[in-house]
Amino acid sequence: MKKLESILFNINMPERRAYQGALLVAEPFLRECYFNHSVICLIEYQSAETSMGLVLNKATNYHLSDLVSTVTRHESIPVYCGGPMSCDRMYVIHRLGDMIPESRPIAGDLYVGGNFDILIDYVNSGMPLDGYVRFCLGYSGWGAGQLDEELRKNVWAVAPISDSAKLLTGSEDGYWHRQVKQMGHDYRGWLYHPQNPHMN
C-alpha cells in the first residue's frame, strides 16, 4: 500500500520552463472544464508579455462544414476547442509548411495559421488531414507572468514535441494518457488518477 501511495501522490515534477513549441500537459487534478486532462501546444510564449496556446485534444460538437460554407469534402472533419478565448475565431495548426502561404512556424515542421482559402482548398482536394491539420475554435491565453506562476504551482508539466505527426492525431482522455506515458517515469503516477474522481 505504501508503494502505491508513493506512486499516486509523490509525483516528482522536474522543473521546466515554457517556450514556444512546448506542450503544456495538465496535471491530473486540474478540474477547470476547458483544461481537464488537456494538452496545449504553446504557439507564442513571452514571459514578460502575453502567451498563447491551443488545446489539441478537446473535440467540439462541430464539424468543419458546419462552420465554413466553402467546405465540400464529404468526410466529417472535427473541430477542436482551442481554449476559452475568442471562441468565434478559428485557428489552424498544421504540418503543411510552405504549401500554405503566410503560415507562421512554431517549432520543427509545425506551423500555425496561413492563407485560409488555400487551407480549405487543401481540405476539399481530399488530401490527408489526420496528422497534418487540426482546426480549433478559440485559444488559451495568459497575461504577463501568469503562465510562469502556474508552472511554479505545478498546474502544468512542460514537455517537448516528440512526434509532430502524432501530435495532430487522436483526442480526448486517450490523447492525454498517451502524452503522459511519453513523459517517462516521473509522471507515471498521473496515469492512475481518474479523469473524474467523483465517478469512483
N, C-alpha and C positions, 0 to 999 in steps of 0.2 A: 504493500500500500504506500509506503514511504517513497518508493521509487516512482510510482505512478504520480503521486502528488508533486514530486520534483519535476517530472516531465511537463505536467499540466500548468503549474503555477510559477515555477522558477525559470522563466523564459529569459535567456541571455541574449539581449538585443545588441549586436555590435553597433557602435556609434558610427553613423554615416551621414554625410552631408548631401543635400539635394543638389541637383544640377540638371540642366536641360537635357532631356532624353532619358532621365532616370524614371524608374517605376516607383510609385508610392503604393505600398500594399497595406491595406487597413488591418490594424490589429484586431483579433477575433472578438473583442468585447465592444467594438465601436458599433453603436446601435442606430446612429443617425440614418434615416431611410435612404438617402442618396448614396451613402458611403459604407453601409454594412457589407462586409466581405467584398469590397471594391478593389480594383486595380486601376490606378491612374497613371497615364503617361504625361510627364511634365513637358509641355511644349514651349514654355517660357519659364525662366527662373532668374530672378534678381533679388538677392537677399534684402537689399535696401529699398526695393520697389515692389510692384505687384508681381505675382507669379500666376501661372495659368496651366491647367492640365485638362485632360479628357478622360473620364471614366470609360473604360473599354469593355466592361463585361456586364452592363445592365441594359438588357433589351427593353425597348418600349413596346407598346401595342401597335405601333405604326409600322407600315412598310413604306419604302421609298416612293412608290407610286401613289400612296395616299397624300404625299406632301409635295411632290414635284410632278406637275401635269405633263411634262415632256418625256417622262419615262415610259417607254413602250415595251420593255422587256417583260415577258410573261412570268418569269420566275419571281417569287416574292423575295424582296431584299430587305432584311431587317434594318431598323434604325435604332441606335442605342442612345441612352441618356448620358450625355457627357458631363452633366452636373446641373446644379440648381440655378445657374446664372444664364441670362439671355436665352431662355428656353424657346424663344421664337426664331432663333438663328441656328442654321445647320453648319456643322464643322465636319471636315473630311480629313481623315488620317490615312495615309496610303504609302505604297512602295513603288509608285509609278514614275517617280523622278521627273526627268526632262520630258517625258511624254505629256505631262500636264504643265503647261506654261504657268508662271507665277507661283508655283509651289515653293514653299519655304522648307529648307532642310531642318530636321530635328536632330537626328543622330544616325550615323551609318546610312542605310538606304531607306530611312523612314522620313516621310515628308508630311506637311500639313497644308491644307488649302490648295489654291491654284484656280485656274480658269474653270468655273463650274460647268459651263456649257460643254467644254471638252471632256470633263469628267462624266457628264451624262451621256455624251456620245460614246465614251468607252463602255459605260454600262449597257447602252442599247445595242452595241455591236456584238454582245454575247461573250465578251472577254471574261476571263476568270476574275471573280470577286473575293472569294474566301481566301484569306491570306494575303490579299493585295489591297483591298479598300474597305474602310469601315466608316459609315455615316453616323454622326452623333448630333443630337439636339442639345444645345446648351453646353456650358463648360463649367469647370470648377476653378474658383479663383481665390487668391489670398492677398491681403494687403501687405504693406511693408513689414517684414519681420514676423508675420503671422505664421507662415509655414515653418520657419525655423523654431518658433515656440512650440508648435505642435510636434515637431520632431523631438524636441527636448522632453516632451511629455510622453513620448513613445506611442503617439497616435498612429504613426506610420512607420513601416520599415522602408528602407530605400534599397532598391535592387537594380542591377544593370539589365539591359535588354540582351538576352542571350540568343534569341531567335526572333527576328522581326516578322518573319512569315507566320510563325506560331502565335505571335502577339495579336494578329488580326484574325484568329480563328477561335471558336468556342465562345462560351458565355456563362453568365450566372455563377453559382457557387462552385461548380466544377472548374471554372477558369481560375478562381481564387486559389483553390486547393492545388491546382497544377503549378501555379506560380510559387506558392509557399514551399512545395516539395523541391522546386529548383533552388530554393534559397538555403538548403542544407540543414545540417544537424541542429544549429542554434534555434531554428524555428520549428522543430519537429512537434513541440508541444501545441502549437497553434492548430495542428490538424485534428486534435482530439476535442476541440471545443465546437459545440453545435452552433449553427448559424442563428438559431433562435432558442436559447436555453429554456425559455418558458414552455417549450413543446415537450421537454423531457419530464 
